[in-house]
Amino acid sequence: MSLAKTALWGLLILMGALLLDWLLFVRIANAEPVRRYGSSRKRRTPSGPAVPR
């Protein structure tokens, strides 16, 4: 029972860390620098691989 509890806590901590990382990534993606020139690049990206300028 102790092992299962430990595994559950580990999974919970991992999920929390992933959620925190995702929220941070979303916040960075919605930041000002991307908003300035991201709209034109966002449309072009799905058709093919992104080409760095």
One Martini backbone bead per residue (centre of mass of N, CA, C, O) as a GRO file, in nm:
protein
   53
    1MET     BB    1   0.057   0.064  -0.018
    2SER     BB    2   0.301   0.256  -0.004
    3LEU     BB    3   0.386   0.241  -0.301
    4ALA     BB    4   0.125   0.352  -0.424
    5LYS     BB    5   0.134   0.623  -0.280
    6THR     BB    6   0.406   0.716  -0.395
    7ALA     BB    7   0.324   0.701  -0.694
    8LEU     BB    8   0.089   0.902  -0.675
    9TRP     BB    9   0.256   1.145  -0.579
   10GLY     BB   10   0.450   1.150  -0.819
   11LEU     BB   11   0.232   1.198  -1.033
   12LEU     BB   12   0.118   1.459  -0.914
   13ILE     BB   13   0.382   1.623  -0.934
   14LEU     BB   14   0.422   1.589  -1.237
   15MET     BB   15   0.156   1.721  -1.324
   16GLY     BB   16   0.212   1.993  -1.191
   17ALA     BB   17   0.470   2.057  -1.351
   18LEU     BB   18   0.342   2.044  -1.634
   19LEU     BB   19   0.130   2.265  -1.585
   20LEU     BB   20   0.330   2.489  -1.518
   21ASP     BB   21   0.484   2.479  -1.786
   22TRP     BB   22   0.238   2.535  -1.968
   23LEU     BB   23   0.159   2.809  -1.848
   24LEU     BB   24   0.429   2.945  -1.908
   25PHE     BB   25   0.423   2.901  -2.215
   26VAL     BB   26   0.159   3.056  -2.267
   27ARG     BB   27   0.257   3.326  -2.154
   28ILE     BB   28   0.492   3.357  -2.358
   29ALA     BB   29   0.319   3.328  -2.620
   30ASN     BB   30   0.136   3.594  -2.519
   31ALA     BB   31   0.342   3.787  -2.553
   32GLU     BB   32   0.454   4.062  -2.714
   33PRO     BB   33   0.668   3.961  -2.929
   34VAL     BB   34   0.464   3.765  -3.074
   35ARG     BB   35   0.233   3.967  -3.146
   36ARG     BB   36   0.384   4.143  -3.355
   37TYR     BB   37   0.499   3.874  -3.562
   38GLY     BB   38   0.305   3.604  -3.538
   39SER     BB   39   0.061   3.617  -3.737
   40SER     BB   40   0.218   3.568  -4.008
   41ARG     BB   41   0.370   3.302  -3.917
   42LYS     BB   42   0.129   3.122  -3.830
   43ARG     BB   43   0.011   3.079  -4.118
   44ARG     BB   44   0.279   2.939  -4.247
   45THR     BB   45   0.359   2.685  -4.071
   46PRO     BB   46   0.160   2.436  -4.145
   47SER     BB   47   0.272   2.382  -4.442
   48GLY     BB   48   0.563   2.392  -4.298
   49PRO     BB   49   0.860   2.440  -4.203
   50ALA     BB   50   1.033   2.644  -4.010
   51VAL     BB   51   1.206   2.944  -4.110
   52PRO     BB   52   1.475   3.100  -4.022
   53ARG     BB   53   1.597   3.440  -4.043
   0.00000   0.00000   0.00000
